[in-house]
Amino acid sequence: MKSLIFKVSAVFVAVVSVALMGAALSVYFVHPDATSEMNTPAMLNYEFEPTTGENPTWTVKRRFSIDSANPKERGTLGSYKTAYEAITKSHEDLASQMGRQKGEKVNAKVVVDQELNKFKVSQEQDVQAIADRVAMLSAEAEQKQIDVQARSDDAQAISVKTLEVREETAARRTDVLRLRHELEEARTDLFRLNEILRHDTDQLVRLELENQALEQRLQQLKE
């Protein structure tokens, strides 16, 4: 019975030893490399400087500021006892800066959204004002078109009346010319009749004189 317990204990100790050895190997091979971590793209903004002496430290400096509007963020981040602590603080600082930048972007987006809403409201008001103005101008244009049409009709009527007056004037002018021509002909006929009357009057006077002379002659003969 005792030998069985010893055998089980020996097997258990061997298994535990193998497990501990595997864990140690895993920790050894999986152990992060501080130098490689310092050269990752996430750590490009940070410069790690080791100091020698009795108590060596790692100094972390920012190469540039993520926020260009705040250049004071550049400079020394701090000094730390181990490289892993320096890397951890650098990651925390990067996360803090990224969070602050994200918050600023969110705030900027809120401000932009507010300004955009104000612009939309102003634009809607402008559109409504333009629509009202267009409606008013359309009504005025329609009224002016009606007035222009009425004046056009009046002008057309005046044109027709003017044409009638012109035609009547032309007819009257034709009548005047015709009557003037007839008057000239009547004057010519009157002149010709006057000449005939004068000639006949002369003939009559001459005949009367001759008749009077004949009567005198006849009287003489009778005596």
C-alpha positions as CSV (number, residue, x, y, z in Angstrom):
1,M,0.0,0.0,0.0
2,K,2.8,2.4,0.9
3,S,4.7,1.5,-2.2
4,L,1.6,2.4,-4.3
5,I,1.4,5.8,-2.5
6,F,5.0,6.5,-3.2
7,K,4.6,5.6,-6.9
8,V,1.6,7.9,-7.2
9,S,3.5,10.7,-5.5
10,A,6.5,10.2,-7.7
11,V,4.3,10.4,-10.8
12,F,2.5,13.5,-9.5
13,V,5.8,15.2,-8.7
14,A,7.1,14.3,-12.2
15,V,4.0,15.7,-13.9
16,V,4.2,18.9,-11.8
17,S,7.8,19.3,-12.6
18,V,7.2,18.9,-16.3
19,A,4.4,21.5,-16.1
20,L,6.5,24.0,-14.3
21,M,9.3,23.5,-16.8
22,G,6.9,24.1,-19.7
23,A,5.6,27.2,-18.0
24,A,9.1,28.5,-17.5
25,L,10.0,27.8,-21.1
26,S,6.8,29.5,-22.2
27,V,7.5,32.6,-20.1
28,Y,11.1,32.7,-21.4
29,F,10.2,32.4,-25.0
30,V,7.1,34.5,-24.9
31,H,8.7,37.2,-22.8
32,P,8.2,40.5,-24.6
33,D,11.2,42.3,-26.0
34,A,11.3,45.9,-24.8
35,T,13.4,47.1,-27.7
36,S,11.1,45.7,-30.3
37,E,8.1,47.2,-28.5
38,M,9.8,50.6,-28.5
39,N,10.2,50.4,-32.3
40,T,6.6,49.5,-33.0
41,P,4.5,52.0,-35.1
42,A,2.5,52.9,-32.0
43,M,5.7,54.1,-30.2
44,L,7.1,56.2,-33.1
45,N,6.1,59.4,-31.3
46,Y,8.2,58.5,-28.2
47,E,11.9,58.4,-27.7
48,F,13.3,56.1,-25.0
49,E,16.6,57.0,-23.4
50,P,18.2,54.8,-20.8
51,T,20.4,56.2,-18.1
52,T,23.2,54.3,-16.4
53,G,24.3,54.4,-12.8
54,E,23.4,52.8,-9.5
55,N,19.7,53.2,-10.3
56,P,19.2,53.0,-14.1
57,T,16.1,54.6,-15.4
58,W,14.3,55.1,-18.8
59,T,13.4,58.6,-19.8
60,V,10.5,59.0,-22.3
61,K,10.2,62.0,-24.6
62,R,7.5,62.9,-27.1
63,R,8.9,63.6,-30.6
64,F,5.9,65.7,-31.6
65,S,2.4,66.6,-30.5
66,I,-0.7,64.8,-31.9
67,D,-2.6,68.1,-31.5
68,S,-0.9,70.7,-33.7
69,A,-2.8,73.4,-31.9
70,N,-1.1,72.5,-28.6
71,P,2.7,72.2,-29.2
72,K,3.3,72.1,-25.4
73,E,2.5,68.4,-25.4
74,R,6.0,67.8,-26.8
75,G,8.8,67.3,-24.3
76,T,9.7,64.8,-21.6
77,L,6.9,62.5,-20.5
78,G,8.8,61.2,-17.4
79,S,11.5,58.9,-16.1
80,Y,10.7,55.3,-15.1
81,K,12.6,52.5,-13.4
82,T,12.2,49.8,-16.0
83,A,11.7,49.8,-19.8
84,Y,8.4,48.0,-19.4
85,E,7.1,50.7,-17.1
86,A,8.2,53.4,-19.6
87,I,6.5,51.5,-22.5
88,T,3.3,51.1,-20.4
89,K,3.3,54.8,-19.5
90,S,3.9,55.7,-23.1
91,H,0.9,53.5,-24.2
92,E,-1.2,55.2,-21.5
93,D,-0.1,58.6,-22.7
94,L,-0.8,57.7,-26.3
95,A,-4.3,56.4,-25.3
96,S,-4.9,59.6,-23.3
97,Q,-3.9,61.8,-26.2
98,M,-5.9,59.7,-28.7
99,G,-8.9,59.9,-26.3
100,R,-8.6,63.6,-25.9
101,Q,-8.2,64.1,-29.7
102,K,-11.3,61.9,-30.2
103,G,-13.2,64.0,-27.6
104,E,-12.1,67.1,-29.4
105,K,-13.2,65.6,-32.7
106,V,-16.5,64.7,-31.1
107,N,-16.9,68.3,-29.7
108,A,-15.9,69.7,-33.1
109,K,-18.5,67.4,-34.8
110,V,-21.1,68.6,-32.3
111,V,-20.2,72.2,-33.1
112,V,-20.3,71.4,-36.8
113,D,-23.6,69.7,-36.4
114,Q,-25.0,72.7,-34.5
115,E,-23.7,75.1,-37.2
116,L,-25.1,72.8,-39.9
117,N,-28.5,72.7,-38.2
118,K,-28.4,76.5,-37.9
119,F,-27.4,76.7,-41.6
120,K,-30.2,74.3,-42.5
121,V,-32.8,76.4,-40.6
122,S,-31.4,79.6,-42.2
123,Q,-31.4,77.9,-45.6
124,E,-35.0,76.7,-45.1
125,Q,-36.0,80.3,-44.1
126,D,-34.2,81.6,-47.2
127,V,-35.9,79.1,-49.4
128,Q,-39.3,80.0,-48.0
129,A,-38.5,83.7,-48.4
130,I,-37.4,83.1,-52.0
131,A,-40.6,81.0,-52.6
132,D,-42.7,83.8,-51.2
133,R,-40.8,86.4,-53.3
134,V,-41.2,84.2,-56.4
135,A,-45.0,83.9,-55.8
136,M,-45.3,87.6,-55.3
137,L,-43.3,88.3,-58.5
138,S,-45.3,85.7,-60.4
139,A,-48.5,87.4,-59.3
140,E,-47.1,90.8,-60.3
141,A,-45.9,89.4,-63.6
142,E,-49.4,87.9,-64.3
143,Q,-51.0,91.2,-63.5
144,K,-48.6,93.1,-65.7
145,Q,-49.2,90.6,-68.4
146,I,-52.9,91.2,-68.1
147,D,-52.3,95.0,-68.2
148,V,-50.1,94.6,-71.3
149,Q,-52.7,92.4,-73.0
150,A,-55.4,95.0,-72.2
151,R,-53.2,97.8,-73.6
152,S,-52.3,95.6,-76.6
153,D,-56.0,95.2,-77.2
154,D,-56.6,98.9,-76.9
155,A,-53.7,99.6,-79.2
156,Q,-55.1,97.1,-81.7
157,A,-58.5,98.8,-81.5
158,I,-56.9,102.2,-81.9
159,S,-54.9,100.8,-84.9
160,V,-58.1,99.5,-86.5
161,K,-59.9,102.8,-85.9
162,T,-56.9,104.7,-87.2
163,L,-56.9,102.5,-90.3
164,E,-60.6,103.3,-90.8
165,V,-59.9,107.0,-90.4
166,R,-57.1,106.8,-92.9
167,E,-59.3,104.9,-95.3
168,E,-62.1,107.5,-94.8
169,T,-59.6,110.3,-95.2
170,A,-58.3,108.8,-98.4
171,A,-61.8,108.4,-99.6
172,R,-62.6,112.1,-98.7
173,R,-59.4,113.2,-100.4
174,T,-60.5,111.3,-103.5
175,D,-63.9,112.9,-103.4
176,V,-62.2,116.3,-103.0
177,L,-60.0,115.7,-106.0
178,R,-63.0,114.5,-108.0
179,L,-65.1,117.5,-106.9
180,R,-62.3,119.9,-107.7
181,H,-62.0,118.4,-111.1
182,E,-65.7,118.7,-111.6
183,L,-65.5,122.3,-110.4
184,E,-62.8,123.0,-112.9
185,E,-64.9,121.5,-115.6
186,A,-68.0,123.5,-114.4
187,R,-65.9,126.7,-114.5
188,T,-64.7,125.8,-118.0
189,D,-68.3,125.2,-119.1
190,L,-69.4,128.5,-117.5
191,F,-66.7,130.4,-119.2
192,R,-67.7,128.8,-122.6
193,L,-71.4,129.6,-121.9
194,N,-70.5,133.2,-121.0
195,E,-68.6,133.5,-124.3
196,I,-71.6,132.1,-126.2
197,L,-73.9,134.4,-124.3
198,R,-71.7,137.4,-125.2
199,H,-71.6,136.4,-128.8
200,D,-75.3,135.9,-128.9
201,T,-75.9,139.2,-127.2
202,D,-73.7,140.9,-129.8
203,Q,-75.7,139.2,-132.5
204,L,-78.9,140.2,-130.9
205,V,-77.8,143.9,-130.6
206,R,-76.7,143.9,-134.2
207,L,-79.9,142.3,-135.3
208,E,-82.0,144.9,-133.3
209,L,-80.0,147.7,-134.9
210,E,-80.5,146.3,-138.3
211,N,-84.2,145.8,-137.5
212,Q,-84.5,149.4,-136.3
213,A,-82.8,150.6,-139.5
214,L,-85.1,148.6,-141.6
215,E,-88.1,150.0,-139.7
216,Q,-86.9,153.5,-140.3
217,R,-86.4,152.7,-144.0
218,L,-89.8,151.2,-144.2
219,Q,-91.3,154.3,-142.6
220,Q,-89.5,156.5,-145.1
221,L,-90.8,154.4,-147.9
222,K,-94.3,154.7,-146.6
223,E,-94.1,158.4,-146.4
